[in-house]
Amino acid sequence: MKTTKKYTLPESEIPKQWYNIVADMPNAPKPLLNPGTRQPLKPEEMEGLFAKELVAQEFSRERFIDIPEEVQTLLKIYRPSPLVRASGLEKALDTPARIYFKNESISPVGSHKLNSAIPQAYYNAIQGIKHITTETGAGQWGSAMSIACKHFGLDLNVFMVKNSYNAKPYRKVVMRTYGAQVHASPSNVTEYGRNVLANDPECQGSLGMAISEAVEMAVKTPDCRYTLGSVLNHVLLHQTIIGLEAEKQMEMAGDYPDKVIACFGGGSNFSGISFPFLRHNLKDGKKVRFMAAEPAACPKLSKGRLDYDFGDSAGMTPLIPMYTLGHDFQPDQIHAAGLRYHGGGQIVSQLKQDGLIESYPVEQIEAFKAGVIFAQSEGIIPAPESTHAIALTVREALKAKESGRKEVILFNLSGHGLLDMSAYEMYLNGSL
Ligand SMILES: *Cc1c(COP(=O)(O)O)cnc(C)c1O
């Protein structure tokens, strides 16, 4: 292992506002549509499903949005997160590139998801909501919502994709420890779930199905709202705290990234680290490249089509203009369950169409190989999702070595993999 160069901000330097990139985009994203009328969705139409303030953020064009003090206080339990010079990884790759990573794995639940779970629970609580529903793929978002809801006295039902429910048993124990109720989806708890099971009792579920179940329960339960851990504008907004901190920390390090890399599921950690830097491309003529690492098994940005599509399998959500593989797409059961979502979201899809961000598919084996190199050189076992970002970083660092370029790469370590050891075991046994 290496000697650390770690850049930490004092607690007082935690960002006081989130950055909303919609204010600076050359082309505004296309509107969400009401699936019945195909007319642009009005904020009021979303308020039965999401807390009012979150809906306001979803439609906001204000450049900066204040982070409530109570949210700041909770974020300070683990923020600001460190920026680390990956000198061990640089040495292992023998690259002239200078590599940095933002370490979001240090949150109590082990991923960046808590950055949005805290404000989402907060806005629901101050509105007087009592019950929350959500879905989770790998269990990261469900874990984050479980502790956030417990803090604000909200009761939580989580629909967890059945395949992950069985493959990642300790995640459901984490959620239950924090006080949530966890259902393997498709479940018998909702009408949609019962229908799916009637047709296919062995169904292993998908994020789209779990969303349909969570949405159904939210609309049928009094004082209940639904929450989503990625894709939507307000979630991306909350995650910009990552990049806003990283900007200050890169300054402390005396460097500026040439490339910003993150893995891509629904786009929240990618947007979180990218958008604050992307604003300087848009406004100040910087030429940073923003590179999303997608799983080859679910390459929505690289191989999807740009179209209006549903966010869930049953077609209960608004129509979202996005790069999509189709809302009924069922990706292979890869171990990075958090990356198995079918679409890319409104803002990210517009940025991709405008050539402002790039995407690259990464095979699962290449990802785990990079994850093991990182674990051995930096000492942190990355989440299977995050290994995709590391694999793309390794690719770029090796290219830099070939051409002798001294470029600066910044990637986001979205989470650790200590609850994903069965996936690592399969990789190490050669049985992936
Ligand atoms: C959920 C998750 C992802 C993927 O979601 P995004 O919204 O694309 O960030 C990536 N890494 C980890 C650790 C996750 O928990």
The ligand as an ORCA input file, in Angstrom:
! r2SCAN-3c Opt
* xyz 0 1
  C     -26.522      3.150     -6.871
  C     -25.079      3.123     -7.061
  C     -24.492      3.447     -8.301
  C     -25.290      3.736     -9.534
  O     -26.198      4.779     -9.460
  P     -25.953      6.196    -10.084
  O     -27.216      6.914     -9.841
  O     -25.653      6.039    -11.532
  O     -24.821      6.802     -9.352
  C     -23.125      3.455     -8.398
  N     -22.337      3.132     -7.344
  C     -22.865      2.813     -6.139
  C     -21.941      2.471     -5.034
  C     -24.244      2.807     -5.971
  O     -24.752      2.501     -4.778
*
